[in-house]
Amino acid sequence: MRAAVLEEFGKPLKIWNDWKDPEIGPSDAIVKILANGICRSDWHLWQGDWEWMGFKPPLPFVIGHESAGIVEEVGKNVTRFKKGDRVVFPFNQACGKCEMCAEGHQHVCSNMALSMFMGAGGFGEYSPVANADVNLVALPESISFVQGAALGCRFMTAFHGVTAQGEVKPGEWVAVWGCGGVGLAAVDVASAMGANVIAVTRSQEKLDMARKLGAVATVQAGEDAVEQIQELTKGGVHVSLECLGTAATWMPAIMSLRTRGRLVRIGMSGKEEAGMLTLPADLLTAREFEIRGSMGMQARCYPEMLRMIDSGRIRPQDLVTEQVPMEEASRVLEAMSSYDTIGYSVIVAK
């Protein structure tokens, strides 16, 4: 099959016409990829950025995890899906059998699988899905493959972060720190939930986009951002969504909270921080802050999100700013190095 292959970290991907087709087990499926988003997590992998946590792909390698397409083949044990079905699937694929899965938290499965480590990610023509009956999600005809690709990581991660982990309620103040793909999705979802959203980022263009997605206020990231938010909200936000993952946004996201506020950390740090960030421990105690992590979203929770898309309450398609062929994936990744991308770039099949 054709694939955009990572041969060397930080270097342009190479187009292979003979990448080995992925193989599947009896409970798995193969999906023909018709659209795949290019995510900052792909950028981290492309950079070899997560070696510090033991997450460095063996080269050569096909990245990509925001996929939508049509089922090409199913294993003999798969009962819920068949060849030709329109589907999407989460990047964090569950085993369906461990303690976390039994409790409904398949997104933090103890035996998590990733398509790219099963033979090929979404930067190729075909991608495997582990435990298809657990992880595949039917994509309604009313939702395009490009919209579906927008859901695979950033949008569904934001949805879970806002609704399940942030427990955002109508009328609450919500600060979104970092308006990349996850952050802009969080603005859209939190606004749809009836929150008063303040978007915080450095780029005026991204702040303008956040306004279009429903933010009631925008703040240019900088030394006085926390002070501006505290003044706007008369005491701080109820929920702070830290969507970038760096030290630059971590502490301001905490300090923008009101007493008993909730911080949801969605972003992941890079090799500079290696996952270790300072915490104002005494303030955490004195003001009863809550800090929660948020990691993707389980397939069983997709239907609620899909219904909101179908009704027009949330609009992942508004975040898609360009559709590109496989050959342009490297250009997009390179632009991400200087945060020059806005919204979602989606690879579409020819």
Stockholm file with secondary structure:
# STOCKHOLM 1.0

chainA/1-350         MRAAVLEEFGKPLKIWNDWKDPEIGPSDAIVKILANGICRSDWHLWQGDWEWMGFKPPLPFVIGHESAGIVEEVGKNVTRFKKGDRVVFPFNQACGKCEMCAEGHQHVCSNMALSMFMGAGGFGEYSPVANADVNLVALPESISFVQGAALGCRFMTAFHGVTAQGEVKPGEWVAVWGCGGVGLAAVDVASAMGANVIAVTRSQEKLDMARKLGAVATVQAGEDAVEQIQELTKGGVHVSLECLGTAATWMPAIMSLRTRGRLVRIGMSGKEEAGMLTLPADLLTAREFEIRGSMGMQARCYPEMLRMIDSGRIRPQDLVTEQVPMEEASRVLEAMSSYDTIGYSVIVAK
#=GR chainA/1-350 SS CCEEEBCSTTSCCEEESCCCCCCCCTTCEEEEEEEEEECHHHHHHHHTTTGGGTCCCCSSBCCCCEEEEEEEEECTTCCSCCTTCEEECCSSBCCSCSHHHHTTCGGGCTTCBCGGGGTCCTTBSEEEESSHHHHCEECCTTSCHHHHHTIIIIIHHHHHIIIIISCCCTTCEEEEECCSHHHHHHHHHHHHTTCEEEEEESCHHHHHHHHHTTCSEEEECSTTHHHHHHHHHTSCEEEEEECSCSHHHHHHHHHTEEEEEEEEECCCCCTTTTTCCCCCHHHHHHTTCEEEECCCCCGGGHHHHHHHHHTTSSCGGGGEEEEECGGGHHHHHHHHTTTCCCSEEEEECC
#=GC SS_cons         CCEEEBCSTTSCCEEESCCCCCCCCTTCEEEEEEEEEECHHHHHHHHTTTGGGTCCCCSSBCCCCEEEEEEEEECTTCCSCCTTCEEECCSSBCCSCSHHHHTTCGGGCTTCBCGGGGTCCTTBSEEEESSHHHHCEECCTTSCHHHHHTIIIIIHHHHHIIIIISCCCTTCEEEEECCSHHHHHHHHHHHHTTCEEEEEESCHHHHHHHHHTTCSEEEECSTTHHHHHHHHHTSCEEEEEECSCSHHHHHHHHHTEEEEEEEEECCCCCTTTTTCCCCCHHHHHHTTCEEEECCCCCGGGHHHHHHHHHTTSSCGGGGEEEEECGGGHHHHHHHHTTTCCCSEEEEECC
//
